[in-house]
Amino acid sequence: MSGKRSAGLLLFRISEAGTEVLIGHMGGPFWAGRDAGAWSIPKGEYGPEEQAEAAARREFSEELGLPVPDGEPIALGESRQSGGKTVTVWAVEADLDIGRAVFGTFRMEWPRGSGVLREFPELDRVAWCTPRSAHERLVTGQRVFLDRLAAHVQDNRPPPPTSPPAP
């Protein structure tokens, strides 16, 4: 395997109001104060010793501090991001109480060049969004997974009831 690889889980739920997806706002000083293009599917990097789906489940739990909800994973495939990283995503139909999230953290030098290491949340908030809202918020390279999820949901929706013929 060459190049960096990342894997994630896109939770979705379907109600009478329609489909919603769970996305997270990226933490740290670079993303502070930004909304459009500053959200991500919960995901993270993994090495050659780990399977992509296992990494997606691990990263979800690390980033949100919650176990992955039960549900059958739906492969949404891979996408090569503009920076060269390959991202692989699975969708899981499940609900999640986002008020219980405890976000994982990372350390980085901030301000850059100061020699001071500070800790920041990997995600600083998560939200259930319509696919349309999520499309505006997600980083560009992850939007393809919303399209793939929409195709899956459409393909697996029961057909509308038929009306009896008019007399």
Secondary structure, DSSP 4 states (H G I P E B T S, - for coil): --S-EEEEEEEEEEETTEEEEEEEEE-STTTTT--TT-EE-SEEE--TTS-HHHHHHHHHHHHHSSPPPS---EEEEEEE-TTS-EEEEEEEE----GGG----EEEEESSTTS--EEEEESEEEEEEE-HHHHHHHB-GGGHHHHHHHHHHHHHTSPPPPPPPPP-
